[in-house]
Amino acid sequence: MSRDGLVGLAARGFLSAFGTWKAVLLALALNAALAFAIVRPVGVALHETLDRSPWADVLLKSADATFFVHFTRQHPDVLGNVATAEDLVTGVSPSRRGGDAALAKLLPKGGAMTSLLAFGMLNLALASLLAGGFAGRFGASKDRSSLSAFAADCGTYGLSSLVLGALTFGLVVAAWRWLYVGTGQLYDPDDFRYEWQAVLLMLLRLGLFLVAAGTARALAAFARASMGLAGSPNLVRALGQSVGTILRRPARALALEVICGSAAIAPLVLWGLFAPTWDGADTSRFFMILAGQQLVVFFRIAARAAHLGAATAWLRGARTVASPAAAEATPAGFAA
């Protein structure tokens, strides 16, 4: 395995991420606080609605009852408009239901769906701020595990990193709107003779969106890595170097994003397949499940930080190669 190969870069990124384990634990604690802030009100609303109530007794005793459908119909104030949230994720245009095609119609309003959207925006801002701290630590030559140095780097690179986060979010939303939803409005799936043709086109649209989103994420990662290595929050310079790096090796940059992104998604998939359930009685089992969930989130945070660490290793290696070449090209008279 080459040190500067894709797998080698990813491995070095994970080593860098685990080297800043204190910062990863801080990110885990902040994420848990945000998750509690959104889950707690929903849990209280569910308990108030379903605990020992005649409505709940009738629903649970019904032979053909579908809990989720009945609950969202009878109590739309708890979760909000779930159908609109599904359209937002799948990219279904509201025009397919005879309404206006305005994008605002795809935004959920009311209930936990709106809170989830706000939580996502707040989580994005927090992740961007912490990414500035990780960029500073990965670019430093010492004190990588220092929490105080990490906090100082969050202050130094935080604003530039927040701008990069907003830029990435805007590019991803634009890609979703025009490459996925927009292209889906160019045809009607019912016009195809075979269903597989519509499915194939949908997968092609999804692939275009994923490539664009991955490129946007790679752009932000290399820009943050450039700031950390330069020791300067100069955003214009960092973006210029990031764009140049991606244009020189676009396939390699996207492959690195795929590797680190897959490493971040894999724990969620495994947890969804093999996670135990809680019967509501065994307290020790509850804490075991909670610990497993936090371990999954910890690894996801580390995987996202590893992408930034791998980008830093890439740029550092490129500078190391470029420096001897520049020294050899300098005439002896000038070198003296």
N, C-alpha and C positions, 0 to 999 in steps of 0.2 A: 504493500500500500504506500503510494507516494505521499510525502508530507504535504505537498502542494496540490494533490489531487482533490477531487470533490469529497471523497470519503475522509481523506486526511484533514481537509479544511473543516468539515463538519465535526470531526472528532476534536480538533483543536478548539472549535467553538464551544463544544460542551465542556471541555476542560476549563475554559475561561469562565463559563457560566457557573460551574460548580465551585470555581475559585472565589466567586463573589457570593457565596452561599448566604451570608448575612443579609445582603441586599435582596436576594431571592426570597428569603423568609419574610423580610419586611413587605415585599410585594404581595406575598401570600396572605399576610395578616390584613393588609389594606383591602385586598380583594374579598376576603371573608367578611369584613365589615360592610362593604358595599352590598354583598350578596344578602347579608342579614337584613339590611335596611329595606330591600325590596321583597324578600321572602316573608318576613315577619307579618306585615299587614295582610298579605294574601292568606297566610295560615290562620290568622285571627278571623278573617272574613269567612273562610271555609268552616271553621269551628262554630262560629255564630250561626251559620246557615244550616249546618248538617247535624250538629251534636244534639241528640235526644229531642228531635222535633218531629211533629206529625208528618210534615212534608218529606223528611228524610226516611221515615218508616215506610211510607207508601212507596217511595221510589225504590228502596232497597228490597221490598217484598214483591215488587212487580217482576213477572217472569220475563217480559220482553223489554225491560228498562235498559237504556243506554245512558249511563251516568253522565258522561261528558256532554252529550247532546242536550239532555234534559236540563242539566245544571246551567249551561250557558244560555239556554233559552229562557229559563225561569229567573235567573239572576245575572243579567248581562253586566251589572255594575261591578261584579267582582273581578272578572277576567277581561272584560271589554269585548270589542268586536274581534273575535278570533278569526272569522272568515277573512276580514281585511288583512290581518297579520299573515295569514296563509298566502294571500295574493301577493303581499309584499315580498315574501321569501321565494315563491315560485315564479314571480314575474308575470302573473296573469294580468292582462290589461282590463281595467274596469269597463272599457268599451265593449268587451265581449258580453257584458250583461245589459247592454243597451244604454249605459250611462255615459257621462262625460269621460274623456280619456285623460283628464287632468291627473298629474302625478300625486297631487294632494289627497286624492280619493283613496290612495293606497296606504296612507298613514293612519294607524289605529288611533282612535280617540276614546279615552275613558278606560278605567279599570287598570288591571295589571299590565295590559299590553302597552299602554302609554308609559307606565312606570318602567317597563322593561326597555322601551326605546330611550327614555331619559337615562336609565342606568347604563345602557350601552354607550351613550355619548360621554357620560361621566367616566366610565371605565376606559374609554378611548383616550380621554384627556390625561387620566392618571397614568396609563401605560406609556403615553408619549413623554410625559414628564420623567418617569422612571427610566425610560430608554436613554434619555440624556445622561443620567447618572451612570448607566451601564457603559455607554459610549466613552465617557471620561475614564472609567476604571479600566476598560479594555485597552484604551490607548496609552495608559500610564505604564511606567516601567517598574513601579513599586507600590506597596500599600493597596493592592487590588482588593483585599478582603476588608479594608477599613470602612466602617459604616459612616464615620464622620466625613471621610474623603468622598464617599458616594453621595452624601447629602450636599456637600459643596459642589460636586459636579452637576447635581440636579439643578442647583442654582445657576451655575455657569452656562450649561447647555440647555436648560429647561425651556426657555422661550423659543429658541430655534427649533428644538425638538417638537414643541407644541405646534409650531407652524408647519413642520414636516408632517405631523400627524393629521392636521387639517387638510393639507395638500393631498395626502394619501387617501383620506376619507372622501374627498371631493372627486378624485380620479376613479376610485372604486365605484362610487355612486353613479358617476357619469358612464362608466363602462357597463354597469348593470342596466342603466336606463336606455342607452343607445345600442349596445351590442347584444343585450339579452332581451329586454322588453321591447325595444324598438324594432329589432329584426323579427320578433314574434308577431308584430302587427302587420307585417308585409304579406302574410299568407294566413289561410284558415286551415287548420289541421283536418277538418272534415272534407276538404276538397281532394285529399289524397286517396288513391285507390286502396293502398295498404297502410295499416297502422304503423308498420316498421319505418315507413318513409317519414312520417311525422316525428317519430321517436328519434330517428337519425338526425333530422334537422334540429330538434331540440338539443340533442347532445352536442352538435356542432356549435350552436349558439352558446351553450354552457361552456364549451371549450374556449371559444373566443373570449368570453368574459373572464374565465380563470387565468388565461394568459395575460390579459390586460391587468387584472388585479394583482397577479404575481409580479408583473413588471413594476407596478406602482409600489408594492411593498419592498421589492429589491432596491428601487430608487431611494426610498427612505432609509433603508438599512445601510447602504453604501455612503449616503450623505452623512448619517450620524457617525459611521466609522471614520470618515474623513475628518470630521470635526474633532473627534477624540484623539486621533493621531496627530493632528496639527496643533492641538491644544488651544483652538480658537473657535468660537461659535459663529464664525463667518459663514452664513447660510448660502450666499451666492457662490462662493468658492467651493463649498462642499457639494452643492448641487451640480456644479460644472464637472467636478471630478467624478461624481456618481454617474452622471449621464455618459461621460467618456468611457468609464469602466464598462458599463452595460452595453454601449454601442460596439466596443471592441470585442467583447465576449458575451453576446446576448444569450446564447444557448447555455453556456456554463453558469451564468448568473441565475437564469431561471431554474436550472437543474439544482443549484444550491438551495434556492427557495423551496423547491419541491421536496428535497430531502429533509430540510428542517421543518417544513410544514407538515410533512407526513409523520415525522417524529412527534410533533405536537398533537396530531389528531389520533395517533395510534392508541394512547392511553384511554381516550374517551371511547373509542370503539371497543376496546377490551373490557372496559368497565360496563358499558352497555350490554355486552354479551354475557359477562360472568359475574356481575355484581350481585351480592346477596340481598335479600329483602328483609325488612324489619317487621315483626309481628305486633309491635306496639307494646310489648310486655318486657322483653329481655333488655335491660338497660346496658349491660356489657356489650351485647351485640350491636346496639345502637352506636355506642362510642367506637366500636370496631369499624362499622360502616362509615362513620364520620371521618375517622382517621384515614381510611382508604380513599375517600373522596378528596381529602386535602392532599394526599400523596399524589393523586392524579393531577390536581391543579398545580402542585409544586413542580411536577415534571413538565407540565405544559408551559409554565412560566420560564423554566430553565431552557426548554427547547426554543422558545421565542428569543430569549437572550442569547442562546447559542448561535442563532442566525446572525445576530449583530457581531458576536465574537468571531464567527467564521469570516464575515465581511472584513472585519478589522485585520485578521490574519492574512487575508487575500491582499489587501492594500499594503500592509507592512511588507509582505514578500515582494510585491511589485516595486516598492521603494528600495528595498535592499538590492534587487537586481539592477535597478536603474542607476543607483549611485556609483557602483564600480564602472559601469559603462560610460557614465558622464566623466568620471575621473580619467579614464583611458583616452577619451576624446579631447581632453584639455591639453593644449600645447605645453611643452616643458617650460617655455619662458613665462607663460601666464601662471603656471603652477608654482613657479618660484616666487 
